[in-house]
Every structure is written in C-alpha cells, then in structure tokens.
Amino acid sequence: MIEKEIKYPALYSGASDLSRKSQSAYLWLLRMEYSLLIVAAFFSMNQSPGRIMGYAHAFIFVALAGLLIYRSKTKPEQDWYKGRALAESIKTSTWRYCMRASPFGDVAEVRIRRAEFRNHLREILQANRHIGDRIPPDSAADDQVTSSMDEVRALSLDSRKEFYLKKRIKEQRAWYASKAGYNKKCSRRWVVCCVATYGLAIALVTIRPAFPEWSIWPFEPLIVLASSIIGWMQIKKFNELNSAYTLTAHEIGIIQGRIEEIDSEEDFSDFVNEAELAFSREHTQWVARQNSI
C-alpha cells in the first residue's frame, strides 16, 4: 500500500485559507446579529425603561446597524464561496495532473505537462482576480507544482490506481458520507430547538389569562429566537447539503466499482475525469445553493 501524500499547489492553500477564514467571519457576524436582536427583544419587554436602559437599547440598534453595514461592505460570504470554488478547481486539476489524466496525459518529458499545469493555474488565477488580492500571503512563496505531485505522477499505472482509489475516491466518499450525517443531525437538532421555542410560546399564551396581574411576558424574545433559528437553518442549508452529499457519495460509490476493470492509461484517464467531474459538479452546485441565499 502506497503511503505518499500529495502536497497541493500554494495557490490551493491560499484559496482554502481564504474560504475558511471568510466562512468563520461571516458566520460569527450572523451570530452576533442574532444575539443582539434577541437581547434587544428582551429590553423591549421593559414597559418603563429608564434613561440608562434606553441608551443601552439604542446602542444595541446602533451596533446592529454597524454590523449590517460592515457585512454589506466586506461581503465575507462571497469570499467564502469563491474561495472554495477556486480551491476545489485547483484540487481537481491537481489530481488530473498527478494521475496523468487528460489534459495532462502521459508524455515523454514531464516538464511539458508541468509547464501546461502552471499555465492552467495561471488561467484559473486570472479568472479569479476579483479575490486574488484577498488571498492570504502565508503560502505565496511555496511551490505551485510540488515534488510530491511529480512523485505520484511518476508511479506505475497500478500504483496510481491504488493511490487514487485510497487517497481520493475512498477518502472523498467517506467525507461526503460523514458530512451528510452531520448535516442531518444538525437539521434535527435545530428543528427540535425551534419546535421547543414554539411550544414554550404556546404554553405561555395558554396560561396568560390565568395571570392577568403579570405585565411582562417574553413573547418578543421568543418570536425573535424562533426567527433566528429559522434564518440560521436557511443559511446553513442542512437538509439540502444532506441530500447533495448523500447523492454524491452514492455516485462516487458507483464510479468506484469500475476501477478494477481498468487496464490502460487511456481508460484510467477517462475514469479519473469522470470521478473529478462528479466532485466538481458537487462543489459547483454548492456554490449555486449558497449564492441563492
């Protein structure tokens, strides 16, 4: 069993870092907005707020406006989506290069394909110049065609088949299956939270006539909390991702069964391109789903 690991091009590392950091920033901004809205709803329960309470309430809305303006200006969600699309495009091209799949097929001198791969990366970068200035510089000095990529490319057909099956097909399929299960669990948990919020609101509405002397009831916070949960579920798209990842895992499983039938470089090239097309289709659809928010 081959235990090599592919080190991806520096551009992949930069795009992946951009996507991860932008995702974290975007989701934290949303968490802060939802939290402040819930706090503001609690403040609104006070029927006779004093001056300090009024200032605090006003400050919360100023902070909310500031967060909204900042999020609208920086658009971290766009860097998240586009960074992931760029990283996945480089990743699938890297695997094609390492496996000698079209358009980086077998040639007498590997330097020809190496030059073509560098040109391909240059074209990808030019097509994504709108996020190029936001890619972290940490890995800018690293290699774009790494030695591990050439080492894997130099393996025999059987060794490359074994490597691709283990390090790409099986690992990616396991990742999709794991993510599908994770999103399914998250969806159930947030549905339970939302139903519990509705249940508490129903209980309070039911008992309210029995306590006419109570002037404070937390209906506003419950409404905002339920709305925030629904908004979070729509942004995270748990159900859609569960379905997409499950289908892709099954699709890869069907493709995986063909690898034992491959006995030529041409057939292996077609196999790799079919598998990479399935991976590319999934992340392309992911970006489309996110942009539909």
C-alpha positions as CSV (number, residue, x, y, z in Angstrom):
1,M,0.0,0.0,0.0
2,I,1.4,3.4,-1.0
3,E,1.5,5.9,1.8
4,K,2.5,9.0,-0.1
5,E,0.6,12.3,0.5
6,I,0.0,14.9,-2.1
7,K,1.0,18.4,-1.2
8,Y,-1.2,20.7,-3.2
9,P,-0.1,23.9,-5.0
10,A,0.5,27.0,-3.0
11,L,-2.5,28.7,-4.7
12,Y,-4.8,25.9,-3.3
13,S,-3.6,26.6,0.2
14,G,-4.2,30.3,-0.1
15,A,-7.7,29.9,-1.6
16,S,-8.6,27.3,1.1
17,D,-7.4,29.6,3.8
18,L,-9.4,32.5,2.4
19,S,-12.5,30.3,2.2
20,R,-12.2,29.0,5.8
21,K,-11.4,32.4,7.3
22,S,-14.2,34.1,5.4
23,Q,-16.7,31.5,6.4
24,S,-15.8,31.9,10.0
25,A,-16.1,35.7,9.8
26,Y,-19.4,35.5,8.0
27,L,-21.0,33.1,10.5
28,W,-19.7,35.0,13.5
29,L,-21.1,38.2,12.2
30,L,-24.5,36.5,11.8
31,R,-24.3,35.0,15.3
32,M,-23.6,38.5,16.7
33,E,-26.5,40.0,14.8
34,Y,-28.9,37.3,16.0
35,S,-27.7,37.6,19.6
36,L,-28.1,41.3,19.7
37,L,-31.6,41.0,18.2
38,I,-32.6,38.6,21.0
39,V,-31.1,41.0,23.6
40,A,-32.9,43.9,22.1
41,A,-36.2,41.9,22.3
42,F,-35.6,41.3,26.0
43,F,-35.0,45.0,26.5
44,S,-38.3,45.8,24.8
45,M,-40.2,43.8,27.5
46,N,-39.5,46.7,30.0
47,Q,-42.6,48.8,30.0
48,S,-41.0,51.8,31.7
49,P,-37.3,51.8,30.8
50,G,-35.0,54.4,32.5
51,R,-32.5,56.6,30.7
52,I,-29.6,54.2,31.0
53,M,-31.8,51.3,29.7
54,G,-32.9,53.5,26.8
55,Y,-29.3,54.3,25.9
56,A,-28.4,50.6,26.1
57,H,-31.3,49.7,23.9
58,A,-30.3,52.4,21.4
59,F,-26.7,51.2,21.5
60,I,-27.7,47.7,20.5
61,F,-29.5,49.0,17.4
62,V,-26.5,51.2,16.5
63,A,-24.3,48.1,16.8
64,L,-26.7,46.1,14.7
65,A,-26.7,48.8,12.0
66,G,-22.9,48.8,12.2
67,L,-22.6,45.0,11.8
68,L,-25.0,45.1,8.8
69,I,-23.1,47.9,7.1
70,Y,-19.8,46.1,7.7
71,R,-21.1,42.8,6.4
72,S,-22.6,44.5,3.3
73,K,-19.3,46.3,2.6
74,T,-16.9,43.3,3.2
75,K,-19.2,40.6,1.8
76,P,-17.3,37.7,3.6
77,E,-19.8,35.2,2.3
78,Q,-18.7,35.9,-1.3
79,D,-15.0,35.3,-0.4
80,W,-16.1,32.1,1.3
81,Y,-18.0,30.8,-1.8
82,K,-15.5,31.9,-4.4
83,G,-12.5,30.8,-2.3
84,R,-13.9,27.3,-2.0
85,A,-14.7,27.2,-5.8
86,L,-11.1,28.3,-6.6
87,A,-9.6,25.8,-4.1
88,E,-11.8,22.9,-5.5
89,S,-10.9,23.8,-9.1
90,I,-7.2,23.6,-8.3
91,K,-7.6,20.4,-6.3
92,T,-9.4,18.6,-9.1
93,S,-6.8,19.8,-11.6
94,T,-4.0,18.6,-9.3
95,W,-5.4,15.1,-9.2
96,R,-5.8,15.1,-13.0
97,Y,-2.1,16.1,-13.3
98,C,-0.9,13.5,-10.7
99,M,-2.9,10.7,-12.4
100,R,-1.8,11.6,-15.9
101,A,-5.4,12.2,-16.9
102,S,-6.5,14.4,-19.8
103,P,-5.5,17.2,-20.4
104,F,-2.3,16.3,-18.6
105,G,-1.8,12.9,-20.2
106,D,1.4,10.9,-20.5
107,V,4.3,12.4,-22.5
108,A,8.0,11.6,-23.0
109,E,9.1,14.6,-20.9
110,V,7.1,15.5,-17.8
111,R,8.4,19.1,-18.0
112,I,5.9,19.7,-20.8
113,R,2.9,18.7,-18.7
114,R,4.4,20.6,-15.8
115,A,4.5,23.8,-17.9
116,E,0.9,23.2,-19.0
117,F,-0.2,22.8,-15.5
118,R,1.4,26.0,-14.4
119,N,-0.3,27.8,-17.4
120,H,-3.5,26.2,-16.2
121,L,-3.1,27.6,-12.7
122,R,-2.3,31.0,-14.2
123,E,-5.5,30.9,-16.2
124,I,-7.5,29.9,-13.1
125,L,-5.9,32.8,-11.1
126,Q,-6.6,35.3,-13.9
127,A,-10.3,34.2,-14.0
128,N,-10.5,34.8,-10.2
129,R,-8.6,38.1,-9.9
130,H,-11.5,39.6,-8.1
131,I,-10.5,37.6,-5.0
132,G,-6.8,37.4,-5.7
133,D,-5.9,40.4,-3.5
134,R,-7.7,38.9,-0.5
135,I,-5.9,35.5,-0.7
136,P,-3.6,35.3,2.5
137,P,0.1,35.6,1.6
138,D,1.2,32.9,4.0
139,S,1.8,30.2,1.3
140,A,2.7,32.6,-1.6
141,A,6.4,31.5,-1.6
142,D,5.6,27.8,-1.7
143,D,5.8,25.6,-4.9
144,Q,2.9,25.6,-7.3
145,V,4.0,22.2,-8.7
146,T,5.2,20.3,-5.7
147,S,7.7,17.5,-5.6
148,S,5.0,15.1,-4.2
149,M,2.8,15.8,-7.2
150,D,5.6,14.7,-9.6
151,E,6.5,11.7,-7.4
152,V,2.9,10.4,-7.6
153,R,2.7,11.1,-11.3
154,A,5.9,9.0,-11.8
155,L,4.2,5.9,-10.3
156,S,3.2,2.9,-12.4
157,L,-0.4,2.6,-13.6
158,D,-1.3,0.0,-11.0
159,S,0.3,2.1,-8.2
160,R,-1.6,5.2,-9.4
161,K,-4.8,3.3,-9.5
162,E,-4.2,2.1,-5.9
163,F,-3.3,5.6,-4.8
164,Y,-6.3,7.3,-6.4
165,L,-8.7,4.7,-5.0
166,K,-7.4,5.1,-1.5
167,K,-6.5,8.8,-1.3
168,R,-9.1,10.3,-3.5
169,I,-12.1,8.1,-4.1
170,K,-12.5,6.4,-0.7
171,E,-11.4,9.4,1.4
172,Q,-13.7,11.8,-0.5
173,R,-16.6,9.3,-0.4
174,A,-16.1,8.9,3.4
175,W,-16.0,12.7,3.7
176,Y,-19.3,13.1,1.8
177,A,-21.0,10.4,3.9
178,S,-19.7,12.0,7.2
179,K,-20.9,15.4,6.1
180,A,-24.3,14.1,5.1
181,G,-24.7,12.5,8.5
182,Y,-23.5,15.6,10.3
183,N,-26.0,17.9,8.4
184,K,-28.8,15.5,9.0
185,K,-28.1,15.6,12.8
186,C,-27.8,19.4,12.8
187,S,-31.1,19.7,11.0
188,R,-32.9,17.6,13.5
189,R,-31.3,19.5,16.5
190,W,-32.3,22.9,15.2
191,V,-35.8,21.7,14.3
192,V,-36.2,20.4,17.9
193,C,-35.0,23.8,19.2
194,C,-37.4,25.7,17.0
195,V,-40.3,23.4,18.0
196,A,-39.4,23.8,21.7
197,T,-39.5,27.6,21.2
198,Y,-42.9,27.4,19.6
199,G,-44.0,25.0,22.4
200,L,-42.9,27.5,25.1
201,A,-44.7,30.3,23.3
202,I,-47.9,28.2,23.1
203,A,-47.7,27.3,26.8
204,L,-47.2,31.0,27.8
205,V,-50.2,32.1,25.6
206,T,-52.3,29.3,27.2
207,I,-51.5,30.3,30.8
208,R,-51.5,34.1,30.3
209,P,-55.3,34.5,31.0
210,A,-54.7,32.9,34.4
211,F,-52.2,35.5,35.5
212,P,-53.7,38.9,34.5
213,E,-51.5,40.7,37.1
214,W,-48.3,39.8,35.2
215,S,-47.3,42.6,32.9
216,I,-44.1,41.1,31.4
217,W,-44.3,38.2,29.1
218,P,-41.3,37.1,26.9
219,F,-43.2,36.8,23.6
220,E,-41.0,39.2,21.7
221,P,-37.7,37.3,22.6
222,L,-39.4,34.0,21.7
223,I,-40.5,35.4,18.3
224,V,-37.0,36.7,17.6
225,L,-35.4,33.5,18.8
226,A,-37.7,31.4,16.5
227,S,-37.0,33.7,13.6
228,S,-33.2,33.5,14.2
229,I,-33.3,29.7,14.3
230,I,-35.2,29.5,11.0
231,G,-32.8,32.0,9.5
232,W,-29.8,30.0,10.7
233,M,-31.2,26.8,9.2
234,Q,-31.8,28.5,5.9
235,I,-28.3,29.9,5.8
236,K,-26.7,26.6,6.7
237,K,-28.9,24.6,4.4
238,F,-28.7,21.4,6.4
239,N,-31.3,19.5,4.5
240,E,-30.1,20.5,1.1
241,L,-26.5,19.6,2.0
242,N,-27.5,16.2,3.5
243,S,-29.3,15.3,0.2
244,A,-26.5,16.6,-2.0
245,Y,-23.7,14.9,0.0
246,T,-25.6,11.6,0.2
247,L,-26.3,11.5,-3.6
248,T,-22.6,12.4,-4.4
249,A,-21.4,9.6,-2.0
250,H,-23.6,7.1,-3.8
251,E,-22.5,8.4,-7.2
252,I,-18.8,8.0,-6.3
253,G,-19.6,4.5,-5.0
254,I,-21.0,3.6,-8.4
255,I,-17.9,5.0,-10.1
256,Q,-15.5,3.4,-7.7
257,G,-16.6,-0.1,-8.8
258,R,-15.2,0.5,-12.3
259,I,-11.6,0.9,-11.2
260,E,-10.9,-2.8,-11.1
261,E,-11.8,-3.1,-14.8
262,I,-9.2,-0.5,-15.9
263,D,-6.0,-1.9,-17.6
264,S,-4.8,1.0,-19.8
265,E,-3.7,4.6,-19.4
266,E,-6.5,5.8,-21.6
267,D,-9.2,4.0,-19.6
268,F,-7.7,5.3,-16.4
269,S,-7.7,8.9,-17.7
270,D,-11.4,8.6,-18.6
271,F,-12.1,7.1,-15.1
272,V,-10.3,9.9,-13.3
273,N,-12.0,12.6,-15.4
274,E,-15.4,11.0,-14.7
275,A,-14.7,11.0,-10.9
276,E,-13.3,14.5,-10.9
277,L,-16.4,15.7,-12.8
278,A,-18.6,14.3,-10.1
279,F,-16.6,16.2,-7.4
280,S,-16.6,19.4,-9.5
281,R,-20.4,19.1,-10.0
282,E,-21.0,18.8,-6.3
283,H,-19.0,21.9,-5.3
284,T,-20.4,23.9,-8.3
285,Q,-23.9,23.1,-7.1
286,W,-22.8,24.0,-3.6
287,V,-21.7,27.5,-4.7
288,A,-25.0,27.9,-6.6
289,R,-27.0,27.0,-3.5
290,Q,-25.1,29.4,-1.3
291,N,-25.5,32.2,-3.8
292,S,-29.3,31.7,-3.8
293,I,-29.4,32.8,-0.1
